[in-house]
Each structure stands twice: as structure tokens, then as C-alpha cells.
Amino acid sequence: MEERFVAALGQGVAAIDWHGLWPDEPEADQYGVAQYDGVQVVFHGDKAQLGRWTEHHTVFVHVTNWGDLPRAQKLATHIGSEVLGEKQLGW
């Protein structure tokens, strides 16, 4: 499905969002918030709020409406990745 989506997109800018709920971590005072938690893939862009065209695609980890950077970093580490750049206003 992803290959067909990218082929249809061509040089356009688009995003696919997955809303969810990150697990609670009471010991770290971190709790999932269904309204704000999720993952977003932006094709041909580097902004969560679709902006200018770029050659690359960007994955955003959405956590709370306050942009909890330590929580995003911890979640990225779980998949062997890391957070690059500054926090951005998401959906």
C-alpha cells in the first residue's frame, strides 16, 4: 500500500497520521493522551504542519499538547531511533 501511495503522490506533499495512546509511565509522571498521542509521516516535508516541499520524508512522534520532548525521545529510543530537531506544533 505504501508504494502505491508514494507513486500516486508523485512530487506532492502529504501526510499520514496514526492517532493512538502511548502507554502510561506513572513512575516518570508521564501519561498517554489519546487526543494528542500518535505518529505522523510527512512525505516531501519537514514540518508537522504541512509546509514547503523537500526531497525527504519525516516521521513525527506526537506526545501531549505541550510537546514533551523527553517522552518523545524515550519513545523513539524504543524503536532504535532518535528525535532530530526541535519540537514542532503538531496536529
N, C-alpha and C positions, 0 to 999 in steps of 0.2 A: 504494500500500500504506500509506504514512504517513497519508493522510487517513482511511482505513478504521480504522487502529489508533487514532488520536486520537478518532474518532467512537465507537468501541467502548469506549474508556477513559472517556469522559464526564468526570466530576469526580474520578475515581480518581487515584492516584499510581502510576506505573510507570516502569520504565527499560528501555532497550535498550542492550546492550553489544556492542561490536565489539572483540575481542581481536586483537592483531597484534604487529608487531615494528617499532619505529621504526628508521630507518637509523642505523648506527654513524657516529660522528664522532670518529675517533681523535685528530685534532688538538685537539679540545676535551675529550678523555678522557671521551667520552660514548658509551655502547654500549647498544643495544637489549636489552631483557629480555622475552622472549616471555611469561613468566608475569605480568608487570605492565603491559606497554605496551598501549595501546588508547584507545578513545573511548567515552564513555557519555553518553547523553541521558536526563535525568530529566524526566519530564513531571509538571507540577504540583509541583515540588520544587526546593529549592536546596541539597540535601545529597547527596553521593555515596552515603552510607548512608541509604537512603530514610527520610525523616522527616516533618515536618509538611507539610500541604498549602499550596501557594502558587498564585497565578494564573499564574505564568510557568513556563517550561521552562528547564533549564540543561544546558549541554554541558560535560563534564569531559574533560580530556586526562590520561590516566594514564601516568605515567613512573616506572619503577623502584619498589621498595618503600620508598624513602627520600623520595619526593616531591621530585624535582629541579626546583625552581621555574624556574631559568634555562632548563632544557631545555624545559619546558612552554611558557614564554614564547616561545622560539625557534620551536617547532612551531606555535604559534598565529599567529605572525607570517607563517609560510609561507602561510597561507590568508587573510591580510589581517585577522586578528582580534587579540585580546589577552587575556591572563589577567586576570580580575577577581576580587578577593577573595583570601583566604588559602588555603594548601594544605589539603587535607582527606584523611582516611583513605579510601582507595578500596576497591575490591573486594579 
